[in-house]
Amino acid sequence: MSDTFDRLVNVVKRLRAPDGCPWDRKQTLYSLKQNVIEEVFELIDALDRKDIENIKEELGDMLLHVVFHSIVAQEEGLFTLDDVIKTITEKLIRRHPHVFGNTRVNSVEEVLQNWEAIKAKEHKENNKKHYLDDVPAALPPIERALKLQKKAQKVGFDWEDPHDCLNKVEEELSELKDAIASKDKEALRHELGDLMFAVINLARMLQINPSESLRLANIRFKKRFDCMEDALKREGKALKEADLNQMEEKWQECKKQDL
């Protein structure tokens, strides 16, 4: 394991060397943010498909970013790869006192409660000004909304019942309809955002991961669209040649196939 990891580190250092790869040498600590995001979602896609070979490959791509960013930071005198490993190791030990200390727990719920209490203490020591400050602003919108809602719930700011949350969804939908009638672009953006936030909140209360639910909906949509396209092709029609009624007819046929 150590030899394999060291080989990866040496490969990255070689790429960054003066006679290495021009593209790799050009990158900075901040230039690959979008690449990191894309790698995370490619891993999620591989996990959704339970594609073991692809999972292995995507985990490797993510590991590359950890090593690459750490080496760039070391070149700039900011921190080292050892610093990164030491930081996460110490955090794991610190947040698992029931494993590495004398704390006793009897359930997963108690583990999570302890974890949150330790995080809260750390953030207080780091002079966080507000309770929600530690929710990263760069998270994808659905994930950030969910994390904000979960943290608010921990201090009692939450609906008591999913039906109350559903009423909020219906209220936001009504306000969006008014915004559509007004044709006010800013109002539309505002109300659509509120509706989406409320739907995510409802998903949380129903213990449904909204991102997972949307990913599955995307998969269903593509399967049905592909099926519709194939059905039209069998009749000698291209998508652009079919009207909406013809496409809808094939769509419904595909839907009945439980696609």
N, C-alpha and C positions, 0 to 999 in steps of 0.2 A: 504493500500500500504506500509506504513512505517513498520508495523508489519511483513508483508510478506518479505520485503527486509531484515529486521533485522534477521529474521529466517534464511534466506540464509547465511548471514554473520556469524551467530553463528554456523551453520552447518559446514561451511568451517573452522572456528576456531577450532571446535571440531575435524575435520579430521586432522588438523595440530598439535593437542595437543600431548604431550609425549606418551599418551596411545591411540592415534588415529590410523589412517591408515598408515602403513609403506610406501606405495607407495606415498601417498599425502605428508607425512612428508619428503620424499626424494627429492621432487621437489624444484627447485630454480627459481629465477626470469627469468632465461634464458633457462631453460630445456624444456619448453613447446612450443617453437616457431612453430614447425611443427604442433602441435595439433591446435594452433590458426589458422594457414593457412587452415588446413583441415576443421575446423568448419566454416570458412568463405565460403568456396566452397560448403559445405553441405547446408548452408543457401541459397546460390545462386541457387543451384539445386532445393531446395524446392520452392523458388520464381518462378523459371522457370516453375515448374509444378503447381503453384498456389495451393499447398497443405497446407491449412491453419493450420491443426494440426501439420504438420511437421515444418512449418515456426515458429510456437509458440515454439516448442521444440528446434529448432536450435537457436532461439534468446535467449532462456534460457541457452543453452550451451555457447554462446558468453558472456552473462552476467556473467556466472560462471567464465570465464577467467578473466574478469575485476576485480571481487571480489577477486579471488584467487591470482592473481598477486599483487594486492594492499595489501593484508594481508601479503604475503611473504615479500614485500618491507617494510611494517611497522615493521615486526619482525627484519629486518636488519637495521632499523633506517633510511631508505632512504626517504620514503614518506608514506602517509596514504591514505585510501579510501576517506576520506573527502578532502584531497588535490587534488585527481583526479577529484572528483565531482566539487570542487571549480574552478579548472583550466578550465574545459570545460564550466562551467556556465559563467565564466568571458569572455571566448573567444566568446561565442555566443552573449553575450551582446555587446562586443566590435566590433564584425563584423556585427552587425545589428543596426547601428546608425539610420536607417530609422524607426526602431521600438522602440528602447530604447533611442533615442536622437532626434536631431532636423533636421537631414538630410532628404531631400525630394527626392523621386524617383518616376518615372512614368512608369517603365517597369521592367521586369525580367532582361533584359540586363543591365540596370543601377545598379540593385542590385549586379549582378555578377562583374561589373566593380569596384564598391565600395569595394566588398569583396577582389578582387585581389589587389587593391591599399592598403588596410589595411594590407593584408598579406605581401606585398612587404615592407611596413614600418616596420612591426614586424621583418622580416628577416634581414633588414638592421640594426635594433637595436641589433639583435642577432649576428651581425658580420659575416653574410654569405659571403664567398669570391666570389662566382660566382652565376650567375642568376639561374642556374639549380640545385644548391646544395640542394634545398629543395625537389627535387623529390627523394623519398626513393629508395635506391639501392636494398632493399629487396622486392620491388614489383614484382609480377610475370612478366616475360619479356614482354608479350603483353601489359599489363596495364602500365608498365614503359615506353615502347616505345611511347604509346599513350599520356601519360602525358608529356613526354619530347617534343613531337611534338606540343601539345597544348600550352605549355608554350613558345616555340620558335615562334609559330604563333602570340602570343600576342605582340611581339616586331617586327613584320613584316617579320620574317624569314620563308617564306612559298611560295608555288607555287601559282600562280595567278589563275590557272584553273585546274580542275581535269584531263583534257586531258594532261596537262604538267606532272602531277604526273604519269599518265598512261604511258607516254613515258619513265619516269624514271624506272617504273616497267619493261618495255620491255628491257631497257638498262641493268638493273641488271640481267634479265633472260638471255640475251645474254652473259654476263660475267660469269654467272653460267655455261652455256653450254661450254664455253671455259675451265673453271676450271674442269668440268667433263672429257673433252677430255685430259686434262693434267694429270689427276689422282693425283693431288697434294692435299693431305688431308687438309692442312692448308688453301689453296686457296678455296677449296670447302666449308669449314666452314665459311670463310670470306664472300664469295659471296652469300651463302645461307642466312646468317644473313642479308646482305644488301638487298636481295630480299624480305625477310620477313618484314624488316623495311619499305621498299617502299610500300608493299602491305597494311600494317597497315596505312601508311600515306594516301594512296588512299582511304581506308575505311573511315578515318577521314574526308577527303575532300568531300566524298559522303554522309557524315552524317550517316554512318553506324557504329555501335559499333562492332569492329572486334572480341572481345571476345564473344559477343552475337551471332554474325554470325557463329563463329566456334563452339560454343556450340550447335547451331541448326543443324549444319552440322554433328556433332558427333551423335546427336539424330537420324538424318535421316540415317546415316550409320548403326547404330545399328539396327534400325527397318528393313532396307533392308537386312542386314546380317541375322537377325533372320528369316525373311520371306524366304530368300534363303535356310537357314538350314531346315526350316519346309517343304519347297517344296521338297527338296532332301529326307528327311525322309519319305515323302509320297510315294516316289518311292523306298523306301527300301535302301537308300544310306546314309551313314554317311559322314560328311564333309571330313574326311581323305580318303574316298574311291572315292570321285568325283574328276575328273580332272578340270583344270582351265576352259576349254571350257564349261563343264556342269555347273560349278558354275556361269560363266558369263551369260549363257543363263537364269538361274533362277533369277540372279540379275536383268537383264533387264526386266524380267516379273514382278518382284516386283516393279521396278522403275515405270513401266507403271500404277501401282496401286496407284500412287501418294504418295508412302511411303517415 
